[in-house]
Amino acid sequence: MQEDQQIGRERSIIFAIYLVAVFLNAFVDLGHKIIIQNTIFMIYGEQTQLILTAIVNAMILVPFILLFTVSGYLSDKFAKTNIMRASAFAAVLITLAITYCYYHGEYIFAFGFTLLLATQSAIYSPAKMGYIKECLSKAGLSKGNAYHSSVVLIAILMGTVFFSYLFEVYLGTMDLTTPEEILIQIAPVGWVLVGLSLVEFLATLGVRFYPIKLSEVEFSIKKLASFHYLANNLKTMRNNEIVWYSILGTAIFWGMSQNLVAVIPAHAKVNFGVESPLVVNAMLASSVIGIMIGAFLSGRKSDNLIRTNNIYTGSTMITICAILVPIVSSLSFIPNSSALIVVTAVILLFGVGAGMMIVPLNALMQAHSPEDGLGSMLAGKNWLQNIAMIGLLALTMLLAKLSFDSQFILYLNAAIAVIGFTIVLKKLKTIL
């Protein structure tokens, strides 16, 4: 008994170190994205802003789609701790290059480095998610996912506010007219990214490897090129209905969420007269606070138990809030300042529903995945989620080019929630 308690304490400490690395990974990735998005917000009008913001977000997603097979294979074949360390070290090198771009006003290259930073995250992701089960075992999945989700969301929340604040502090009241001028002005922020990446790498050195069954399958370039791995992984996920519909539920939410991130800045600028990037990002950050609350509610009292009822409650809240955002924005009798507060509150509740839904869906997916194939399942989950997100971003860019405004796109987002969650909930109800 005493030995078991000692092992439990040791794993808790290791998991805490792991969470530090997870926090910094999300914090750094978001930091560069915030700098680029805020630059776009300051320079361009609604239509161009919608398109460029969608492109930035799409660049973050593309590596998750293209590296779906490779990242899953690496996570199943090699120790997840080694994958995390290599990815964290790569982030140090990439942020150094990004800092160089800031100081020299290389806006196009800095924009492009968003893709490279996302590439290391795509390789990192299945390993760091799979490590939860490796470190805490199946019994700790619900709590482990709740802690992981909360830490990532805290990183997003703090990163959104922190980097927006730094952006405004360094920009000051200067009236700059080109993105190159803005990057040079805020260049010292790059060293913050470098320093945090270095601390993240050091944290991964403290994460311990726990012996598990690793995949013995050899990688084949021919099978990769012929999409054999992709088809096989999708077939494996599709054959397990609990895994499939759990992933589909999270994909619908993340697709909607990504669309909101791309649309809300332009929407707030046009409909509420918001001119500060900090205010816009604070609006979006309210959803993160909500997700943290929802994740806490889902993880509470969930030892050895996956609270599936929260899936239904959470998805219903998401759908109602998605409908309310464009409705409240269109009410002309509400002053802009009041409408801004109400919409922010609705976005907060949207996040609460998301947190309640995501934690049990992730736990269900991991609990019903084979141990030596968990990395591939998690990579598959990332792939489907990112297909959903990039699909909606592509639709947003198309609609913006056709001169549809942000209000129309938000109504479309609500329709996707109604249809998508109705299908998922109906199916899960029959198989759980």
GIPEMO-V181902 format. One record per pair of residues at least 12 apart in sequence whose ideal C-beta (glycine too) atoms are under 7 Angstrom apart, sorted by the first residue. I is the first residue (numbers start at 1). J is the second residue. Records with the same first field share a line. If there is no record, write none. Layout:
I=J ; J
This chain:
11=135 ; 136
14=135 ; 207 ; 208
15=135 ; 136
17=203 ; 206 ; 207
18=131 ; 135 ; 207
19=147 ; 151
20=203
21=84 ; 88 ; 200 ; 203 ; 204 ; 207
22=128 ; 148 ; 151 ; 152
23=151 ; 154 ; 155
24=196 ; 199 ; 200 ; 203
25=121 ; 124 ; 200
26=152 ; 155 ; 156
27=155 ; 158 ; 159 ; 196
28=91 ; 95 ; 193 ; 196 ; 197 ; 200
29=117 ; 121
30=155 ; 156 ; 159 ; 160
31=159 ; 163 ; 193
32=98 ; 114 ; 117 ; 193
33=56 ; 60 ; 114
34=159 ; 160 ; 163 ; 164 ; 167 ; 281
35=163 ; 167 ; 186 ; 189
36=56 ; 110 ; 111 ; 114
37=53 ; 56
38=164 ; 167 ; 277
39=179 ; 182 ; 183
40=52 ; 53
41=265 ; 277 ; 280
42=182 ; 277
43=179
46=266 ; 269 ; 270
47=400 ; 403
49=265 ; 266
50=262 ; 263 ; 266 ; 396 ; 400 ; 406
51=397 ; 400 ; 401
53=262 ; 265
54=262 ; 393 ; 396 ; 397
56=114
57=258 ; 261 ; 262 ; 393
58=390 ; 393
59=114 ; 115 ; 118
60=114 ; 118
61=386 ; 389 ; 390
62=115 ; 390
63=115 ; 118 ; 119 ; 122
64=122 ; 382 ; 383 ; 386
65=383 ; 386 ; 387 ; 390
67=119 ; 122 ; 123
68=230 ; 379 ; 380 ; 382 ; 383
69=224 ; 229 ; 230 ; 233
71=122 ; 123 ; 125 ; 126 ; 379
72=126 ; 233 ; 375 ; 376 ; 378 ; 379 ; 380
73=219
74=123
75=126 ; 127 ; 130 ; 375 ; 379
76=214 ; 215 ; 372 ; 373 ; 375 ; 376
77=214 ; 215
79=209
80=127 ; 130 ; 131 ; 134
81=207 ; 208 ; 209
83=123 ; 124 ; 127
84=124 ; 127 ; 128 ; 204 ; 207
85=204 ; 205
87=120 ; 123 ; 124
88=200 ; 201 ; 204
89=201
90=120
91=120 ; 197 ; 200
92=194 ; 197 ; 198 ; 201
94=113 ; 116 ; 117 ; 120
95=193 ; 194 ; 197
96=194
97=113
98=110 ; 113 ; 190 ; 193
99=190 ; 191 ; 193 ; 194
101=113
102=183 ; 186 ; 187 ; 190
103=184 ; 187
105=180 ; 181 ; 183 ; 184
107=179 ; 180 ; 183
110=183
125=382
126=375 ; 378 ; 379 ; 382
129=378
130=374 ; 375 ; 378
132=144 ; 145 ; 148
133=366 ; 374
134=210 ; 212
135=210
138=367
139=304
141=363 ; 366 ; 367
142=299 ; 302 ; 305 ; 306 ; 359 ; 363
143=299 ; 302 ; 303
145=359 ; 362 ; 363
146=295 ; 296 ; 298 ; 299 ; 359
149=295 ; 355 ; 358 ; 359
150=292 ; 295 ; 296
153=288 ; 291 ; 292 ; 295
154=292
156=288
157=285 ; 288 ; 289
160=281 ; 284 ; 285
161=281 ; 282 ; 285
163=189
164=277 ; 278 ; 281
165=278
166=189
167=186 ; 277
168=277 ; 278
170=185 ; 186 ; 188 ; 189
171=185 ; 186
212=371
213=371 ; 372
214=372
215=372
233=376 ; 380
234=380
237=377 ; 380
240=368
241=431
242=364 ; 368 ; 431
243=365 ; 368 ; 369 ; 377
245=424 ; 427 ; 428
246=361 ; 364 ; 365
247=365 ; 381 ; 384
248=424
249=311 ; 315 ; 357 ; 361 ; 424
250=358 ; 361 ; 362 ; 381 ; 385
251=384 ; 385 ; 388
252=388 ; 416 ; 420 ; 421 ; 424
253=318 ; 354 ; 357 ; 358
254=385 ; 388 ; 389
255=388 ; 389 ; 391 ; 392
256=322 ; 413 ; 416 ; 417
258=389 ; 392 ; 393
259=392 ; 393 ; 396 ; 409 ; 413
260=413
261=284
262=393 ; 396
263=396 ; 406 ; 409 ; 410
264=280 ; 283 ; 284
265=280
266=406
267=329 ; 406 ; 410
268=280 ; 283
270=406
271=329
272=336 ; 339 ; 340
273=336
283=344 ; 347
286=344 ; 347 ; 348 ; 351
287=347 ; 348 ; 350 ; 351
288=351
289=348 ; 351
290=348 ; 349 ; 350 ; 351 ; 352 ; 354 ; 355
291=351 ; 354 ; 355
292=355
293=352 ; 355
294=314 ; 351 ; 352 ; 353 ; 354 ; 355 ; 356
295=355 ; 359
297=356
298=310 ; 355 ; 356 ; 359 ; 360
299=359
306=360 ; 363 ; 364 ; 367
307=360
308=360 ; 432
310=356 ; 357 ; 360
311=357 ; 360 ; 361 ; 428
312=425
313=356
314=353 ; 354 ; 356 ; 357
315=353 ; 357 ; 421 ; 425
317=349 ; 352 ; 353
318=350 ; 353 ; 354 ; 357 ; 417
319=417 ; 418 ; 421
321=346 ; 349 ; 350 ; 353
322=350 ; 413 ; 414 ; 417
323=414
324=346
325=343 ; 346 ; 347 ; 410
326=407 ; 410 ; 411 ; 414
328=342 ; 343 ; 346
329=343 ; 407
330=407
365=377 ; 381
396=409
